[in-house]
Each structure stands twice: as C-alpha cells, then as structure tokens.
Amino acid sequence: KVYEELETRMVSHVNGFKSFHERASMLEYIVDHMSVAVCVFDMDSKYIYANDRYASMYGIAMENIIGHNVEEVCGEVVWSRVKENHMKVINGESLVEDYDLNDSALHSKFNVQYYPYYNGGVKQVGYFMIASIMESENVAGQ
C-alpha cells in the first residue's frame, strides 16, 4: 500500500510537468544522484550521456567522455574485456555481466547491466549501461 501511494504521488507529480524539458531535467537530476554509474551510448559506442558517478569512477571530466568511444575513455585493457558485450547489446540483446578489472586502472570488480533503447519503441538508436562496484581494491586498501 505504501508503494502504491508513493507511485500515485510520483505519477501525479511527473504528470504535472508541463514540458519535455522539465521531465528530462528531473530524470537527469535523479540519475546524477544515483549510487550507480549510468551511461548512454549511440550505435557506434560513443557516449551521449554519463552521470556524475561514472565520471568520478574514472576521474575524468565530462567533456573527455561525451562524444568519445569506450576505448578512448576506458582504455584498451577495459575495452578488450567489454567489447563483446557492447556488440551484443548493439544487436538488441539485454545482458548482465560481472567484470574483474582489478588489474586495470579501475582496480575494481563491477556488475554491469546493458540494455538497448529504442526511438519510439521501434528502431534501436543506442544502448545504456548501469554499473555498480562490487569490490574495490582502492576502498579495501584504505
């Protein structure tokens, strides 16, 4: 019952927004404050959006992420491990994968979820990724 009431309030609040810009702004604010890394890619694996958590994981400024491809941002070692799954999601597959990147610049283990996204539910125009740190040598060593 509590969840139903909360859902009703959220739907009512969201429906009160007058423009697409207001809705997009609210969604971006929420995603930027999530504890997981979220990024959106075009069909060429170039970043079109990344939240603050993703940028902070790499210690990279947003302008060095948006418009660049995964290999440019993450490096060759990481790209060689994730490339196959990026290709699968480009082909419309949703998947979840755990990565051990302790020997890369990230020094962490990640759980990553990949999902295609569609323009109007018809044509795939890109994909998005949600990543959470499962274990970090940097954190454990502090």
Z-matrix of the N, CA and C atoms (Angstrom, degrees):
N
C 1 1.453
C 2 1.525 1 110.97
N 3 1.320 2 117.16 1 -41.63
C 4 1.458 3 120.34 2 179.08
C 5 1.519 4 110.39 3 -61.01
N 6 1.362 5 116.75 4 -43.29
C 7 1.460 6 120.51 5 -179.89
C 8 1.528 7 110.87 6 -65.56
N 9 1.314 8 117.14 7 -38.30
C 10 1.470 9 120.65 8 178.37
C 11 1.517 10 110.42 9 -63.20
N 12 1.323 11 116.84 10 -41.91
C 13 1.461 12 120.84 11 178.91
C 14 1.526 13 110.61 12 -65.63
N 15 1.318 14 116.06 13 -43.02
C 16 1.462 15 120.16 14 178.17
C 17 1.526 16 110.59 15 -62.59
N 18 1.331 17 117.03 16 -43.90
C 19 1.456 18 121.01 17 178.09
C 20 1.525 19 110.87 18 -60.52
N 21 1.312 20 117.38 19 -43.43
C 22 1.470 21 121.43 20 178.94
C 23 1.518 22 110.82 21 -60.83
N 24 1.329 23 116.21 22 -43.17
C 25 1.472 24 120.06 23 179.14
C 26 1.524 25 111.16 24 -64.66
N 27 1.349 26 116.58 25 -43.93
C 28 1.465 27 120.25 26 179.94
C 29 1.524 28 111.32 27 -63.01
N 30 1.327 29 116.89 28 -46.15
C 31 1.464 30 120.79 29 179.83
C 32 1.519 31 109.65 30 -61.10
N 33 1.306 32 116.98 31 -43.97
C 34 1.464 33 121.24 32 178.75
C 35 1.518 34 110.73 33 -61.92
N 36 1.328 35 116.54 34 -42.99
C 37 1.460 36 120.93 35 -179.58
C 38 1.532 37 110.62 36 -65.13
N 39 1.329 38 116.36 37 -47.18
C 40 1.468 39 120.81 38 -179.18
C 41 1.525 40 110.50 39 -63.93
N 42 1.321 41 117.57 40 -41.53
C 43 1.458 42 120.44 41 179.30
C 44 1.526 43 111.70 42 -64.65
N 45 1.331 44 116.61 43 -20.75
C 46 1.458 45 120.48 44 178.14
C 47 1.513 46 113.47 45 -74.32
N 48 1.341 47 117.36 46 -16.96
C 49 1.455 48 118.83 47 177.30
C 50 1.518 49 109.69 48 -67.20
N 51 1.309 50 115.10 49 137.91
C 52 1.458 51 119.37 50 -174.02
C 53 1.521 52 113.46 51 -89.16
N 54 1.308 53 117.64 52 -20.98
C 55 1.458 54 118.00 53 -174.39
C 56 1.526 55 111.58 54 -135.41
N 57 1.300 56 113.48 55 161.33
C 58 1.457 57 120.24 56 175.08
C 59 1.523 58 109.75 57 -60.09
N 60 1.329 59 117.15 58 -39.05
C 61 1.459 60 122.02 59 -179.49
C 62 1.528 61 110.78 60 -59.46
N 63 1.305 62 118.29 61 -41.95
C 64 1.470 63 121.32 62 179.01
C 65 1.526 64 110.92 63 -64.19
N 66 1.325 65 116.91 64 -42.01
C 67 1.464 66 120.48 65 178.72
C 68 1.527 67 110.93 66 -66.32
N 69 1.325 68 116.24 67 -44.45
C 70 1.462 69 120.49 68 179.47
C 71 1.522 70 110.73 69 -63.20
N 72 1.305 71 116.99 70 -39.51
C 73 1.456 72 121.48 71 179.37
C 74 1.528 73 110.81 72 -64.16
N 75 1.329 74 117.03 73 -42.10
C 76 1.458 75 120.95 74 178.49
C 77 1.530 76 110.04 75 -63.94
N 78 1.325 77 117.11 76 -45.79
C 79 1.458 78 121.26 77 -179.49
C 80 1.531 79 110.72 78 -62.70
N 81 1.316 80 117.31 79 -43.32
C 82 1.464 81 120.45 80 178.99
C 83 1.529 82 110.60 81 -62.35
N 84 1.318 83 117.17 82 -40.87
C 85 1.463 84 121.03 83 178.13
C 86 1.532 85 110.46 84 -60.36
N 87 1.319 86 116.74 85 -45.70
C 88 1.467 87 121.37 86 -179.81
C 89 1.525 88 110.66 87 -62.59
N 90 1.325 89 116.98 88 -49.13
C 91 1.465 90 121.29 89 -177.73
C 92 1.529 91 110.90 90 -64.28
N 93 1.333 92 117.51 91 -37.49
C 94 1.462 93 120.34 92 179.36
C 95 1.524 94 112.75 93 -66.07
N 96 1.311 95 117.15 94 -20.33
C 97 1.465 96 120.28 95 -178.66
C 98 1.531 97 113.20 96 -104.36
N 99 1.311 98 117.03 97 10.02
C 100 1.462 99 120.99 98 178.01
C 101 1.523 100 109.55 99 -78.02
N 102 1.325 101 115.88 100 154.84
C 103 1.463 102 120.52 101 179.44
C 104 1.526 103 112.32 102 -84.08
N 105 1.322 104 117.34 103 -1.55
C 106 1.461 105 121.87 104 177.15
C 107 1.527 106 109.54 105 -107.10
N 108 1.312 107 115.64 106 156.99
C 109 1.459 108 121.23 107 176.39
C 110 1.523 109 108.62 108 -85.19
N 111 1.325 110 116.72 109 132.98
C 112 1.462 111 122.07 110 179.91
C 113 1.521 112 108.09 111 -129.73
N 114 1.326 113 115.98 112 130.68
C 115 1.461 114 119.93 113 173.81
C 116 1.513 115 110.26 114 -140.47
N 117 1.320 116 114.24 115 154.14
C 118 1.455 117 122.20 116 179.33
C 119 1.528 118 107.35 117 -122.29
N 120 1.333 119 115.09 118 136.18
C 121 1.458 120 121.67 119 -177.46
C 122 1.521 121 110.60 120 -121.32
N 123 1.342 122 116.10 121 152.85
C 124 1.455 123 119.45 122 169.36
C 125 1.525 124 108.11 123 -84.65
N 126 1.302 125 117.61 124 -175.63
C 127 1.467 126 121.18 125 -175.89
C 128 1.540 127 113.01 126 -72.84
N 129 1.337 128 117.39 127 -6.99
C 130 1.462 129 121.84 128 175.35
C 131 1.527 130 111.86 129 -101.52
N 132 1.331 131 116.47 130 14.97
C 133 1.472 132 123.18 131 -178.87
C 134 1.520 133 112.86 132 61.81
N 135 1.331 134 116.19 133 30.08
C 136 1.469 135 120.62 134 173.50
C 137 1.523 136 108.15 135 -97.44
N 138 1.315 137 114.91 136 138.57
C 139 1.457 138 120.74 137 -179.14
C 140 1.528 139 110.77 138 -68.79
N 141 1.324 140 115.56 139 129.22
C 142 1.463 141 119.53 140 171.77
C 143 1.525 142 110.64 141 -112.91
N 144 1.325 143 116.40 142 -11.46
C 145 1.461 144 121.59 143 175.01
C 146 1.519 145 108.47 144 -160.83
N 147 1.308 146 116.20 145 143.24
C 148 1.471 147 122.42 146 170.99
C 149 1.519 148 106.72 147 -147.76
N 150 1.321 149 116.47 148 139.17
C 151 1.459 150 117.84 149 178.26
C 152 1.526 151 110.76 150 -81.80
N 153 1.322 152 115.83 151 171.62
C 154 1.463 153 121.05 152 -177.11
C 155 1.522 154 111.94 153 -61.01
N 156 1.321 155 117.44 154 -34.85
C 157 1.464 156 121.54 155 -179.34
C 158 1.528 157 110.33 156 -62.04
N 159 1.336 158 117.08 157 -41.41
C 160 1.460 159 121.02 158 179.42
C 161 1.528 160 109.99 159 -62.88
N 162 1.322 161 116.46 160 -47.28
C 163 1.466 162 120.40 161 -179.71
C 164 1.524 163 110.84 162 -61.29
N 165 1.329 164 117.59 163 -40.02
C 166 1.464 165 120.29 164 -178.44
C 167 1.527 166 111.78 165 -70.60
N 168 1.339 167 118.69 166 -28.90
C 169 1.465 168 121.29 167 176.83
C 170 1.527 169 110.58 168 -59.54
N 171 1.317 170 115.43 169 -37.89
C 172 1.460 171 120.84 170 -178.00
C 173 1.519 172 112.87 171 -95.12
N 174 1.324 173 116.54 172 -14.80
C 175 1.459 174 119.27 173 -175.42
C 176 1.515 175 111.33 174 66.94
N 177 1.338 176 115.83 175 34.65
C 178 1.463 177 121.65 176 -176.03
C 179 1.523 178 109.02 177 -117.04
N 180 1.310 179 116.15 178 139.29
C 181 1.468 180 121.10 179 176.43
C 182 1.528 181 109.70 180 -67.65
N 183 1.310 182 116.04 181 145.86
C 184 1.458 183 121.54 182 -177.22
C 185 1.531 184 112.57 183 -54.78
N 186 1.336 185 117.33 184 -36.54
C 187 1.473 186 119.20 185 -179.61
C 188 1.528 187 112.29 186 -66.52
N 189 1.329 188 117.77 187 -16.69
C 190 1.458 189 121.32 188 175.60
C 191 1.522 190 112.64 189 -93.32
N 192 1.331 191 116.26 190 4.25
C 193 1.466 192 121.87 191 176.97
C 194 1.529 193 110.29 192 -111.08
N 195 1.321 194 117.01 193 -57.60
C 196 1.463 195 121.57 194 -174.84
C 197 1.529 196 110.23 195 -61.69
N 198 1.344 197 115.44 196 128.92
C 199 1.459 198 121.63 197 179.79
C 200 1.522 199 113.92 198 89.43
N 201 1.318 200 116.72 199 -8.67
C 202 1.463 201 121.15 200 179.21
C 203 1.523 202 109.58 201 -101.01
N 204 1.323 203 115.89 202 158.97
C 205 1.468 204 118.33 203 178.38
C 206 1.529 205 110.73 204 -89.38
N 207 1.309 206 115.46 205 170.60
C 208 1.464 207 121.63 206 -174.74
C 209 1.522 208 111.66 207 -59.92
N 210 1.319 209 117.69 208 -43.37
C 211 1.464 210 120.18 209 -178.52
C 212 1.525 211 111.24 210 -62.82
N 213 1.341 212 117.64 211 -39.31
C 214 1.465 213 120.90 212 178.81
C 215 1.523 214 111.43 213 -63.38
N 216 1.319 215 116.88 214 -38.67
C 217 1.462 216 121.07 215 -176.33
C 218 1.524 217 111.92 216 -82.85
N 219 1.319 218 116.87 217 -45.32
C 220 1.472 219 121.34 218 -172.00
C 221 1.519 220 113.74 219 -93.08
N 222 1.310 221 116.75 220 -21.45
C 223 1.456 222 120.43 221 -177.21
C 224 1.515 223 111.99 222 95.70
N 225 1.319 224 115.03 223 164.00
C 226 1.463 225 121.87 224 -175.04
C 227 1.523 226 113.02 225 -65.61
N 228 1.337 227 118.14 226 -37.38
C 229 1.468 228 121.06 227 -178.28
C 230 1.528 229 110.45 228 -63.21
N 231 1.322 230 116.58 229 -49.42
C 232 1.470 231 120.19 230 -179.72
C 233 1.524 232 109.58 231 -65.69
N 234 1.339 233 118.06 232 -46.20
C 235 1.464 234 121.02 233 -178.13
C 236 1.523 235 111.12 234 -58.49
N 237 1.323 236 117.95 235 -39.60
C 238 1.471 237 119.97 236 -179.22
C 239 1.533 238 111.26 237 -62.62
N 240 1.320 239 117.28 238 -27.66
C 241 1.470 240 120.66 239 -179.75
C 242 1.518 241 113.86 240 -87.38
N 243 1.321 242 117.42 241 -27.52
C 244 1.475 243 119.74 242 -175.27
C 245 1.524 244 113.35 243 -103.86
N 246 1.316 245 117.58 244 -12.11
C 247 1.470 246 122.13 245 -174.29
C 248 1.528 247 112.72 246 -54.49
N 249 1.319 248 117.53 247 -45.46
C 250 1.472 249 120.85 248 -177.68
C 251 1.531 250 110.83 249 -57.86
N 252 1.321 251 117.32 250 -43.01
C 253 1.466 252 119.36 251 -179.53
C 254 1.521 253 112.22 252 -72.01
N 255 1.323 254 117.34 253 -32.67
C 256 1.470 255 119.15 254 174.39
C 257 1.530 256 109.68 255 -62.74
N 258 1.326 257 117.13 256 -39.76
C 259 1.460 258 120.54 257 178.65
C 260 1.536 259 110.87 258 -66.14
N 261 1.322 260 116.96 259 -38.07
C 262 1.471 261 119.82 260 178.20
C 263 1.514 262 111.30 261 -63.02
N 264 1.319 263 117.32 262 -44.59
C 265 1.471 264 119.05 263 -178.23
C 266 1.530 265 110.65 264 -71.87
N 267 1.318 266 118.21 265 -30.34
C 268 1.469 267 120.78 266 174.13
C 269 1.524 268 109.20 267 -62.12
N 270 1.327 269 116.76 268 -30.33
C 271 1.468 270 121.62 269 177.89
C 272 1.524 271 112.63 270 -88.46
N 273 1.337 272 116.96 271 13.72
C 274 1.456 273 120.94 272 171.95
C 275 1.516 274 116.63 273 95.36
N 276 1.315 275 118.26 274 3.26
C 277 1.462 276 121.42 275 -177.78
C 278 1.533 277 110.78 276 -89.03
N 279 1.318 278 117.25 277 137.76
C 280 1.467 279 122.23 278 170.07
C 281 1.514 280 107.14 279 -96.39
N 282 1.326 281 117.38 280 139.87
C 283 1.452 282 119.13 281 -179.72
C 284 1.520 283 111.56 282 -156.09
N 285 1.322 284 114.61 283 163.56
C 286 1.462 285 122.98 284 177.16
C 287 1.517 286 107.09 285 -127.01
N 288 1.321 287 116.67 286 136.35
C 289 1.465 288 121.06 287 -177.15
C 290 1.523 289 109.81 288 -142.93
N 291 1.315 290 116.58 289 143.26
C 292 1.459 291 122.07 290 171.23
C 293 1.518 292 108.09 291 -101.65
N 294 1.325 293 116.50 292 135.28
C 295 1.460 294 121.84 293 179.66
C 296 1.518 295 109.50 294 -122.74
N 297 1.317 296 115.99 295 136.49
C 298 1.452 297 121.59 296 171.69
C 299 1.528 298 106.32 297 -103.38
N 300 1.327 299 115.54 298 105.14
C 301 1.459 300 121.00 299 -178.39
C 302 1.525 301 110.70 300 -114.47
N 303 1.327 302 115.76 301 30.34
C 304 1.466 303 120.33 302 -179.57
C 305 1.525 304 112.26 303 -62.49
N 306 1.332 305 117.39 304 -26.64
C 307 1.456 306 119.72 305 -179.85
C 308 1.526 307 112.42 306 -92.39
N 309 1.330 308 117.16 307 7.80
C 310 1.466 309 121.39 308 176.43
C 311 1.528 310 108.47 309 -103.92
N 312 1.318 311 115.50 310 -176.58
C 313 1.468 312 120.53 311 179.19
C 314 1.525 313 112.01 312 -63.63
N 315 1.329 314 117.52 313 -18.84
C 316 1.463 315 120.80 314 -176.98
C 317 1.528 316 113.29 315 -81.95
N 318 1.321 317 117.96 316 -26.14
C 319 1.475 318 122.74 317 178.47
C 320 1.531 319 112.32 318 50.52
N 321 1.328 320 117.26 319 45.19
C 322 1.462 321 120.63 320 -176.65
C 323 1.511 322 111.96 321 -148.91
N 324 1.339 323 114.49 322 165.59
C 325 1.457 324 122.14 323 169.77
C 326 1.523 325 106.93 324 -110.06
N 327 1.335 326 116.21 325 136.44
C 328 1.452 327 121.80 326 -174.02
C 329 1.521 328 111.91 327 -126.31
N 330 1.322 329 115.66 328 147.51
C 331 1.454 330 122.78 329 165.69
C 332 1.518 331 104.99 330 -106.52
N 333 1.342 332 116.14 331 123.99
C 334 1.467 333 120.61 332 -175.40
C 335 1.524 334 109.42 333 -125.23
N 336 1.324 335 115.13 334 132.24
C 337 1.463 336 122.50 335 176.06
C 338 1.527 337 108.14 336 -111.85
N 339 1.318 338 116.33 337 132.71
C 340 1.462 339 122.37 338 179.66
C 341 1.525 340 109.51 339 -117.34
N 342 1.318 341 117.13 340 136.98
C 343 1.462 342 121.61 341 178.65
C 344 1.523 343 109.97 342 -142.10
N 345 1.340 344 117.88 343 133.81
C 346 1.463 345 119.50 344 172.72
C 347 1.524 346 109.27 345 -72.78
N 348 1.321 347 117.16 346 153.33
C 349 1.460 348 118.27 347 170.41
C 350 1.517 349 109.06 348 -129.08
N 351 1.324 350 113.77 349 150.96
C 352 1.458 351 121.96 350 -169.30
C 353 1.515 352 111.04 351 -122.38
N 354 1.316 353 115.38 352 146.34
C 355 1.453 354 121.95 353 175.77
C 356 1.518 355 108.24 354 -84.71
N 357 1.313 356 116.17 355 106.42
C 358 1.458 357 119.72 356 -178.44
C 359 1.517 358 113.09 357 69.31
N 360 1.319 359 117.53 358 19.16
C 361 1.450 360 121.16 359 177.57
C 362 1.515 361 114.64 360 76.86
N 363 1.338 362 118.22 361 6.53
C 364 1.458 363 120.69 362 -175.16
C 365 1.527 364 112.21 363 -110.44
N 366 1.312 365 117.65 364 -61.74
C 367 1.460 366 122.38 365 -174.10
C 368 1.526 367 109.78 366 -106.21
N 369 1.334 368 116.81 367 129.36
C 370 1.454 369 119.94 368 176.37
C 371 1.518 370 108.94 369 -68.51
N 372 1.335 371 116.55 370 127.84
C 373 1.458 372 121.47 371 -179.37
C 374 1.526 373 112.43 372 -116.60
N 375 1.326 374 116.11 373 -2.50
C 376 1.448 375 119.67 374 179.37
C 377 1.514 376 110.04 375 170.43
N 378 1.305 377 115.07 376 -161.09
C 379 1.459 378 120.03 377 178.81
C 380 1.518 379 108.55 378 -155.37
N 381 1.328 380 114.39 379 162.86
C 382 1.447 381 117.82 380 176.60
C 383 1.518 382 110.15 381 -130.86
N 384 1.323 383 113.97 382 162.00
C 385 1.444 384 122.04 383 -174.49
C 386 1.521 385 108.96 384 -135.14
N 387 1.318 386 115.53 385 138.48
C 388 1.463 387 121.87 386 174.97
C 389 1.523 388 106.07 387 -122.14
N 390 1.332 389 117.28 388 122.60
C 391 1.463 390 121.36 389 -176.79
C 392 1.520 391 110.47 390 -124.14
N 393 1.322 392 115.17 391 136.37
C 394 1.462 393 119.96 392 174.56
C 395 1.521 394 108.70 393 -128.00
N 396 1.322 395 114.85 394 143.52
C 397 1.456 396 120.27 395 179.07
C 398 1.522 397 108.29 396 -79.63
N 399 1.332 398 115.56 397 124.82
C 400 1.466 399 120.79 398 177.77
C 401 1.517 400 110.27 399 -89.23
N 402 1.335 401 116.50 400 -36.99
C 403 1.454 402 122.16 401 -177.70
C 404 1.514 403 107.90 402 -158.64
N 405 1.304 404 116.78 403 139.05
C 406 1.453 405 120.67 404 -179.54
C 407 1.517 406 111.02 405 -131.99
N 408 1.333 407 116.63 406 127.09
C 409 1.470 408 120.12 407 176.29
C 410 1.524 409 109.89 408 -64.70
N 411 1.340 410 116.38 409 -34.96
C 412 1.465 411 119.59 410 -179.66
C 413 1.528 412 110.74 411 -62.17
N 414 1.328 413 116.81 412 -43.90
C 415 1.450 414 121.18 413 -179.27
C 416 1.521 415 110.14 414 -70.45
N 417 1.340 416 116.70 415 -44.63
C 418 1.459 417 120.90 416 -177.67
C 419 1.530 418 111.58 417 -65.58
N 420 1.301 419 117.36 418 -30.80
C 421 1.455 420 121.10 419 -177.25
C 422 1.519 421 113.86 420 -83.54
N 423 1.312 422 118.22 421 -5.69
C 424 1.464 423 120.78 422 -177.63
C 425 1.507 424 111.65 423 -84.92
